[in-house]
Amino acid sequence: MTPESFIAGKAVLAIKDLYNTDIQPSDLQVQVTRKDFEGDYTLVVFPLLRISHSSPDATGKAIGDWFTTNVPEISSFNVVKGFLNISLSQLWWSELFSEIASDPGFGILPPTGRNVMVEFSSPNTNKPLHLGHIRNNLLGDSVSRLLKASGNNVIKVTLVNDRGVHICKSMYAWLKSFNGATPESTGKKGDHLVGDCYVEFNNILTREVKELVAAGMDEETAKREAPCMKAVHEMLVKWEEGDKEVRDLWAKMNGWVFDGFDQTYKALGITFDKVYYEHDTYLLGKELVQKGLENGAFVRDPDGSVWCDLTADGLDRKLVLRSDGTSVYITQDLGTAERRFSEDHLDSHVYVVGDEQNYHFAVLKLILAKLGFEWADRIYHLSYGMVELPEGKMKSREGTVVDADDLIAKMYEEAKATSEESGKLEGLSEEEKDNLYRMIGLGALKYFIIKVDPKRKMLFNPKESIDFNGNTGPFIQYTHARICSILRKAEERGLMHTVAEIPAGVELSPKEIRLVKLLNGYPQKVAEAASALSPALIANYAYELAKEFNQYYHDTPILREEDPGLLKMRLVLISTLASVLEKATGILGFSLPDRM
């Protein structure tokens, strides 16, 4: 039971006893007392004046007196302008602490029975994953973990955009400029090699446009009429016709990219339950287009193209089928959504996609609703801001992106350099050091990106993210390692730290009560973060908990405590804190080391 619900329940009894009136706990407002007032929790008195027919101060005092007379878990109270500030007793905090410490499943919310699909990553197979993809992947993975921790059955999926004009551009450049190069012959990851092809296509296009402009053609026409662009469109037509030569090249180059993606996903700790491919899904929506024509949701223009008119909804007319009968991207999304809700019996579907696609998802939901799907309003677009570097934005076609593999390697090197500077790695083998550097580097990267609210743009600075003292992943990791060090030393002295070992009557200090309050708030924070689809709330909770422990550690020399009962209680407290930190950072997708 939370302190808020406990106080609300007792307040219901007080109001019945004092004013002979029945109310529900949900009618009451109980909140954490503001830091500038004395007390743990505050009951807002104003809504009760219609029952008490008395002043706010008199009503608050009457209820407070009833509490201290009838509820041993409430030790004292004060009333400030209609706010009843309540201090809970040692009895309450000790019992609550014992409940938390003895519950191995603390913070794991009960099953909801809901099926939730989360789609994220969804890369194009014309380039390697970059920093923007990293934010998408880390958000998607963390949101999936968060929804699972809040009791949902979660299905993690990705839709690989493996067909289309962008893919053909890389294929054309490989044929034109790469002389049969392969990942094996170049020593490059396959996704990097194909990414080089994509950049080279842009170079080819730039040269051809320049030549056409010099011959008198305007630039926009030149971009359309450039020989390389015509060749790419011919290649796309051949692909859709099933041309064996084009399809074989497409399959070969995509295979290189998939192998490269798999290596990057493994380094990031990312997995999927299902992988969809655009070449399998791009025609799925065509049947829905026919359904929309039949029920009047869509109209066919004289040229044969099919549209959905959304002007009455404040949007535009949306093309859903070209005049030549080929599908557009939203056609695929319509069909994919219908299949997923049908096959997986989804209660909701979360798309983790950048905020440049806000309009697309607003249109998708509207069209699905017009097609009669009652689940259309259970689609959620987790829209996130772009990631920028101190140097500015990234551009794939110009080859100015921050490559995901390079960034992961850089984080490893930053972690190694910072760890070696600390001089605390004595006794660790080279393998243990290597694992530690990877753990710290990944923790730094994930925390730095996830701690920012998804809706905000963010500036990523690798060196800043690795700081052991700021609001960073390594700070939380170091806190956990420090707790583990204390517990190891205690065990070396034969000291046990289980709840059963704590003798009755051991009192918590104000700082220890503050830690118990923070620990007790974890399940509610998980529920709140899941509702908001914001793992940033968990990240900042973990930082607050780690920061509070470090202040406590600074003021409380735990292992020097001479009172055996108090020492055991403190060991249980910090062990419980370490466990909750592990659960919180598990939702964020990174691990905590036992030593650093």
N, C-alpha and C positions, 0 to 999 in steps of 0.2 A: 504494500500500500504506500502510495506517495504521501509525503507530508501534507500536500495540498488537500488530497482527498480525506486524509485523517482529520484535519482541522475542520473541513467542511462538514464531515459527518458528525463531529462533536458539536459544531455550531447549530446544526439542525436540532439536536437534543436540547441545547441551551434555549433556543427560540421557542421550542414547544413548552419547556418548563417555565420560562420567564413570561411568555406572552400568549401561551395556549394557542399557538398557531402552527400548522403543519406546512413546511416547505420542503423542497427537494435540494440535495447538495448542489445540483447543477444551477440552482437559482443564486448561488453565492459566488462571490469573487474572492479567491485566495491567491496571493502572488508572493514572490520572494520580496522580503523587505529591502527597501533601498539602502545602499551602503551608508548613507549619511544619517540613518536612524538606527536605534537599538532594536534588535529583534531578529528572528529568523524568517518568519512569514507574516504576511499582513492580510487581515480580513477587512474588506471595504465595507464600511458600515452604512453609507448613504442609502443603498437600496432597501435597508431594513427599517428606515424611519417611518414608513407608512404602517409598519406593524407595531413598532414600539411607541409611536406617538410621543416621542421624546427628542431631545437634542442629540446631535451626533456624538458629542463627548459622553453624555449620560448613557446612551445606548451602548457605546463601546465599553464603558466602564462596567456596566451591568453584565455584559457577556464575558468580559475579562475576569470579573470576580467569580462568575459561575465556573469558568474554565479552571482557575487556580484552586477552587474548592472541590471540583468533581473530576478533574482530569489530571492524574499524577504525571502524565507525560508533558504537561505544560507547566513550566516553572514560574514564569512571570509575564507581565504584559505592560504596555503603555499605550496611551491613546493620543494621537496627534491629528487634530482637525478632522475627525471622522474616519481615521484609519486606525484600526486596532492591531498594533504590532505585538506579535506573540513570540516568546522565547521558549523553545522546546527544552525539556530536561535532559540530564545525563542519561536517564533511563531510556528515553526515546532514541537518542543518538547511539547508545551502546547496542540496543536491540536492532536498530536499523543496520548498523555496521556489521553485526553478527550475521544478519540475513544476507547481506551483499557478499560477505567474505565466504560464506558457506555454500553459495549457489554457483556451481560451475557454469551454468547456463545464463548467468546474469547478463542482461543486455541483449540477449537473443529473443526477439519478440515471437509470440505464438503464431502458428501457421494461419494464414488468411484463406487458403484454398484458391487464391487468385492466380491466374496464369498471365504473366507479363512478359512480352517480348521487347528486347532492347536491340535496336539495330545501330551499329556504329562502325567506324573505320571506312568501309565502302570506298576503297581506293580505285583509281584508274590504273590500268596496266601499261601506261606509257611512261612511267617514272617511278623512282623509289619513294618510299615514305619519307616525309619531311617533318619539320617542327609543327606545322599546322596539323598534320595527321597525328602527331604524338598527343597534342591536346585532345583531339577527338577520341583517340584510343583510350587515353587515361581516364577521361570523363566517362566514356561509355562503359569501360570495365568497372570503374568505381561505382557508378550509378547501379550497375547490375548487382554488384556485391551489396550495396546499400539496400536495394529492394529485396534481395534475398534475406539479409539480416532482419528486415522488418516483416518477414513471414511469408513472402511471396514465392511462388514457383517461377523462376526466371529462365528465359530462353535467350541466350546471347547469339545474335546473328550478324552476318555482314553480307552485303550485296556487292560483288566485285564488278566494276564497270569495265568489262573486258572486250567490248566491241564499240565500233563507231569511228568517226573521222579522226579523232586524236590517236587512236591505236594505229590506224592506217598511216598516219604521218610518220610514226616511228618505224613502221615496216618499210615504207618507201625510202626513208633515209638509210636504213640498213642495207637495202638492195643497192642504193646509189653510191654510198660512200664507205661502207665498212668491210668490203672485200671478204665476206663470209666469216667475220669475227664471231667468236663464241665466248661464253664465260670462261671456258677452259683455256682457250688460246690467248685470252687477254688477262686472265687472272683476276677478273672483276666479278663481283656478284651480278647475277643476271639482271636484277632490277636496275642496277647502276648502268649496265651496258645499254639497256633499252632506253633509259633516261638520257644517256648521251646521244642516242639516235634522235630522240625528240628535240633536243637542243639543236642538233645538226640540221634537222628539217627547218627549223626557224632561220638558221643561217642561209640555207639554200633559198628559202622563200625571200629573204631580205635581198639577196643578190639578184634574183630574177625580177623582183619588183623594181629594183633600182635600174636594171637594164630597160625594162618596159617604160618606166617614167622618162628615162633619158631619150627614148624613141618617140615620146610625145603623148603617152597614155597617162590619164590622171591616176593618182595613187590608189584610190578605192577600186577602180576597175582593174588596175594591175594586180591587186591582191586576189581578185576573183579569177583573172585570166592567166595568172602565172602557170607555166607548164606543170610545176610540181603540184599545185592545187588541183588541176584537172586530173592529173594522174592519181592523186589520192582519192578523189571522188569516183573515178573509174574502178579503183581497187575496192572501195566500199560496196559499189553495186555488184561487183563480182563476188564479194564475200556473201552478200545477201542471196545471191543466186546459187551459192554453194560451190563455186569454182575450186577445184581440188588444190591447185597450186597456191592460190591465195589462202585457202583454209589451212593448208599444211604449214605455211610460213607463220600464219597467225597463231596456230597451236604451239609451234616451236618457241616463238618469242614470248608468248604468254607463259609457257612452262618455265622459262628462265625467270620471269618476274615472280611467279608464284613461289618458286624456290627461294628467291631473295626475300619476299615478304615473310615467309615462314621463319627465316632466320631472325628477322627483325622482331617479329611477334614473340618469338621465344626469348629474345634478349629483354623484351619489355614485360614478359610474364603474361602475355595476352593469349586467350584461347576463345574459340567460338563453339557453340553447340551445333550450329548449322551455317553452311556457306552457300549463298545463292550466287548465280552467275548471270549477268545481263543477257548473254546469248541464249540462256534458257527462259528468261522471263520477259523479254522485250515485246513479245507478241501476246502476253497474257491478257492485256486489257481490251483486245479487239472485240471479244464477245460482249464486254460491258458497253462498248461504244454502240453496238447494235441494240442492246437493251435500252440505252439512253435515248436512242432515236425512236424506239417504239413507245417509250413512256413520256416523250416530250421534253426530257431533260436536255437533249442535244438537238441541234438543227444542222442540216446539210446545206452548204452554200452551193451556188450554181456551178462552181468549179469542181465540186465533188468533195471538198474538205468538210470536216465535221467539227462543230464548235459547241461550247457551253457558254451561254450568255450569263455572266455574273454581274452585269452592270447594276441590277437592282439591289445587289448585295454590297455595292460600293467598290467592286473590282471591275476587271475588263472582260471582254470575250476571250475565252481560252480555247486554243486549238487542241483537239484531242486525236485527230486523224488528218494526215496530209491529203491533198487532192489526188496523189498517186496511190493512196491506200496504205502508206507506211505509217507506223506508229511514231509518236513523239515520247519524250521521257515520261511525261505524266501518265500516258496511257499505260506504260509498264507499271508505274506506282499504283495505279488503280487496281490492276489485275493482281499484283503482288499482295496488296493489302487484303483483297477479297480472299485470296488463297490462304493467307496466313491465319486470318480470323476463323476461316472454315476448318482448316486442317488442325490447328493447334488450340482451338476453342479459347481464344484469347479474351481476357477481360480488359486488357489495355495494351497499347503498342507505343513504345517510346522511340522516336527517331532522334539520334544525336547528330545534328547537322548544323553547320555554321549559320550565323545570322543573315548571311547574304541570301539564304533560301527561305526566309520568313514568308515571302509572298507565295512561293511554291506550295508550302504546306497549308497555308490558309486556303488556297485554291483546291488542294487535294481534299481537305476535309469537307469543303462546301460541295464539291462534285459528288463525293461519296454519299453525302446526305441527300442530294437530289436524286441519286440513283436508288434511294430507299433503304440504305444500310443503317440500321439503328445504332450500330457501333461506331459510326463516324465520329461522334463526340468523345470516343474513348481513345482517339489518336492524339498523342502529345508530341509536339516538336520541342525538344530540348535545344533551344537556340543559344549558341555560345559565341562570344566575341573572338576575333582573330588574335593570333599571337604575333607580336612584332619583336624585333631585336633592337638594341640601341642604334643599329645602323639604319633601321627602317623596315619596310615591307619586303617580302620575298616574291620572286617571279620565276615560276618553273621553266617557262619557255626560254628565258634568258640564262638559266643555269645559276641563278643567284639565291637558291633556296638553301636553308640549313638542313643538310641531310640527317635523317634520323639515326643512321648507323654512326655517322661522324659525331653526332651529339652524345650518343650513349658512350662512345669511346672517350670523348672529352670529359664527361662526367666521371668516368672511371679514373682518368688521370688527375682530375681535380681532387677526387676523394683520396687518391693515393698520396698526392703531395701534401694535402692538409693533414692526413693521418700521420704521415712520417714526421711532419713538423711538430706534432703533439708529443712525440717520443714515448708513446705508451703502448707500443706493440711488442715489447720484449716478451719472449716465450712463445710467440705465435710462429707456426711454420709458414713457409712461402705459400702453400696452398690455402692455409687459413687466412693469410693476409689478402690473397687474391680474392677469396670469397667475400671478405670484409669490404674491400674496395668496391666490389660490384654491388654489395648490399647498400653501402652508403651512397654510392653514385646514383643508384636507382631510387633510393629513398629521397634523395635531394631533388631529383628531377620530378618525381611524382608529386611530392608534397608541394613544391614551389608552384606547380601548375594547378593542382587541385584546390589549393587553399584560396584561390581567387574565385569569386562567385562566377558561375558559368556565363552569365549575361554580360560580364564586363570584358572589354579587350584587356590584354595583358602584355607587359613588356618582360621578356625573359632574359635574365643575366646569369649564365652558368656559374660564375665565380661567387656571386651573391647567394645563390641557392645552396652552396655547400658549407656556409658558415656554421660552426658548431655552437654559436652563442645567440643567434637571432631567431626569428620566427621561421624555422627551417626544419626539414626532415631530419638532418643530422643532429640537431639539438634534441629532438624527441628520442632519436636512437641513442644518443649519449646518455640521456636521462635513464632510459631502460637499462643500459649497460651499468650505470652507476648503482641502480637498485640491485641488479644481479650481483654486483661485487659485494654489496653489503650482506646480501643473503648468503653468499658463498662463505664469507668470513664468519657469519653466525653459525653456519653448519659445521665449519671447522672447529668451532668451540662447543659443538654438540647441542646447539640451541635449535629447538623445533619451532615452527611457525604455522600452527593450525589453530582454527577457532577454538577447538576443544582445549587447547593448552592455556587459553586466557582465563585467569581466575576471575570470579565474580567481584564486582565492586571497583574494577579498574576504570578510572575516569579519563575521558578524552579532553585534551587541551583545546582552546579555541581554534588553533591552527589545524588540529586533527579533525575537529568538527567541520571546518571549512573543507578539508579533503573529502570527508564522508559526504558532505553536501554535493560536491562536484561529482563524486562517484555515483551517487544516487540519481543524478540528473542524466546519466548516460542513456538509459533506455528511452527517455523522452526525447533526447537529442537525436537518437536514431530515427524515431518516428517522425519528428519534425523535419529532419533532413530528407527522409524518404518522400514525405508529402510535397516538399519543395523541389524534389529532384536536384538537391544541392549538396554533394559530398563536401563542399567547402565548410559547411557547418560542423561536420565531423572533424575535419582537419583543424579548424580553429579550436574546437573542444579539446582535441588531443594536445595542442600547444598550451592551452590554458591549464590543463591538468599537469603537464610536464613542468610548466613555469611555477605552479603552486607547490609542486613537490620540491623543486630546487630551493625555493625560499624556505620551506619547512626543513629541508636537509641542512641548510646554512645555519638555521637557528636551533636545530635539535640534533645534538651528537648522539645518534641512535644507539650505537654499539657501546657507548660509555655509560648508558643508563644502568644504575645499580639495582633498581627495583625489578625483580625477575618478571612480575606480572606485567608491568608497564613495558618492559623490553619486548616481551612476547607479543603484546598487543601492537606495538609499533612495527614489528617484523611482519605480522599478519597484514597490517594496514598497507605497508609499502609493497608487499607481495600482491595484494589485491589490486593496488594501483598499477603495478606492472602488467597484470593480466588484462585490465581494462584498456591500457595503452595498446597492448597487442591486438585486442579486438578492434579498436578504433583504426589503427594503422592497417589492419587486415582489410578493412573496408576500403581504405585508400589504395591497397594493392602492394604494400611493401612490408618488409620484415624488420624486426628489431634484433640487433645482435646482443649476445650475452656479455661481450666485452669489446671495448674500443680503445 
